[in-house]
Amino acid sequence: MQRFIFILFFIFVSVLYSQNNSPELVIGEERVEPGIIFIFEGAVKDHIMPGSMHLSELETHVHIEARVNWDLNNIPVGAVQNGFVPYLYINAKITNERTGLSTFIDLVPHINLIDNFHYARNISLPGSINDFYSVKFNIIPPTHIDLSLHKDWSLEFGNKLLEECSFFYEKVNFKEIAKAKRK
C-alpha cells in the first residue's frame, strides 16, 4: 500500500512539474503605484476557449501575457499580496524590427492552473519567428462604469485605480518560445 501511495505521489509531482516547467520568455517587469506589478511574457501558445473568440493554437506562434498582481510589499491597505488586479484594459502592439509590419491585440482575462488569473492572447507574429520584435504594452485603467471607488480610496489615491501607462521593449526574440510545445 505504501508503494502504491508513493507511486501516485510521484505521478502527481511529475505532472505538476511538467505543467509548471513550460518555458516562458519574460519581456519585462514593471511596478506602478499604488503597488501593482506587471510581468509581461511570451508564453507557449495554447488551446484557449471559447474558440470563437481566440485564434486556434495551430494558427499562432506565441501566447502574449500580462500577469498583473499587487506587490508583495508596500501596497494599499486591504489589498491581497500577490492578488490579481482586475478590470484593466491592456493591449499590445508587436512590431517586426526588420520589416516594420505590426500586429495589435487586446489582452483579455484568462485563467489557468499555472499563472491563475492573467491577461493574455494567442497571436501570430507579423513575420518570422527568427526576427526581432519591439513590443509596446498599453495599460488603461478601468472606467467609472467598470469599477466603483469608495471615498477612502479616492482620498488616498485619487479617482482611479492607476494612471494610464505604456511600456516599450526592443529586440525581443520569440524563436525559442514559438518553437516550444506545452507539455
N, C-alpha and C positions, 0 to 999 in steps of 0.2 A: 504494500500500500504506500509506504514512504517513497519507494522508487517511482510509482505512478504519479504521486504528487510532485516529485522533483521533475519528472519529465514534463508534466503540464506547466509547471512554473518556468522551466527552460523554454518551452514553446512560447509562452506568454511574453517573456522577456525578449526573445528573439523577434517576435512580431512587433512589439513595441519599439525595439531598437531600429528595426528596418523602416518603420513608419517615420521615425524621427531622424533617420540618417539620410534622407534625401538632401542633396546639395542645394544650397541657396546662395545667391550672389547678393551680398549687401552692397547696394548702390550708395546709400548714405544714411547717416543718423543725425537727427536734429532734435533740439529741445526748444520749445516755445512756452512763454508764460500763458497761463498760470500753472506750469508744471506738466506739460504734455510732451511726451516723447514720440517722435516719428522714426520708424525704421523702414526705409524703402528698399525693396528687394526685387530681384528677378528670381522666380522660383520655377520649378519643373511644371510644365503645363499639366492640366488635369481635366478630368471629366467633371463639368460643372452643371448643376441643374437649377432651374429648368432650362432645357436645351434650346428653347425658343428665344431665350434672352442672351445666350452666350455662344461664342464660336466653339465649334467642336474641338476636342483635343487634337484631332487629325488635321485641322486647318490652322493650327497655331504653332508658334515657336516657344513662347515663354508665358509665364503667369506673372504679371506685374502686381506687386503687393505693397500696401502701406499698412504696417502694424502701428496702431495709434493707441497708446496707453498712458495712463497717469504715471508720472515718475515714481520711483520708489522712495524718494526724499523730497522735501520742500514742495508739497502740494497743498491745495486748498483743504481746509477742514472739511471732513465728511467724504472726501474723495477716497476711493479704494485704491491702495497702492497697486500699481500694475494693471488696474482695471481698464477695460475698453472704453474709449471715448466715442460715443455715437453721434449721429446726426450731422456729420461733416460732409461737405461736398469736396471730393478730391478728383482731380483729373490729371492726366499726364500727356505730354507731347514727347514722342520719341522721334528723333531726327537722325537720319543716316549722315554721318560726318563726311562721307566720301561723295554721295550723290545729292544731298540736300533734301531727299524725299523724307516725308514725315507721316506719322500717324498720331491721331489724337483720340484718347479714350477716357471715359468716365470710369473711375473705380467705384464699385458698389459693395455694400456689406456682404461678406461671406462668413461661413463658419466651417471649420474642420477640426479634426482631433489633434492636430499638431500645433497650430497657432491660435485656435479658438476663433473669436471674432476678429476680423480684419477687413480691410477694403482691398479689392483686387479685380483683375480681369485677365483672361487669356487674350493674347494678342499675336498677330503676325507681324514680324518685323518688316519695315519698309526697305528691304534689301537682304543681303546675305548674312548668315549667322557669323561669317568671318569679319564683317565690317565693324567699325567702332561707331557708337551712337552717343548723342547727347540726350539727356532726359531732363525734362522740366516738370516738376510736380507743383500743382497749384492747390492750395488749401483755402476753402471758403467756409466761413463759419455758418452755422445753421441760421435760418431766418427766424423772425419772431413767431412765425406760424409753426415751425418745426420744434422749437424749444422755448419754453417759457422760463423766465428768470424770477426768482424770489428777490425781495428787497435786499436781504443780506448779501446776496451775490452781487447785485447792482452796486451797492455801496462799496463793496470791497474791490470788485474787478470791472465795473462798468456795465454797459448794456449789451454785452455779447460774451460768448464763451471764450473767444480768442480773436486776435486780429487776422485778417486775410494775409496770407504769406505765400511765397514761392521759393522753391529750392531747385538749383540747376547743377547738373553733373555732366562732365565731359569724359570722353574716351572710355565709355562703358562697353565692355565686350561681353556679349551674351553667349558666345560659342559653347562654352562648357555646359552651361545650364540648358541651352537649346538642344544639346545632344543627349542630355541625361533623361532617364526614364524614372517614373515613380515606381517604387518597389511594392 
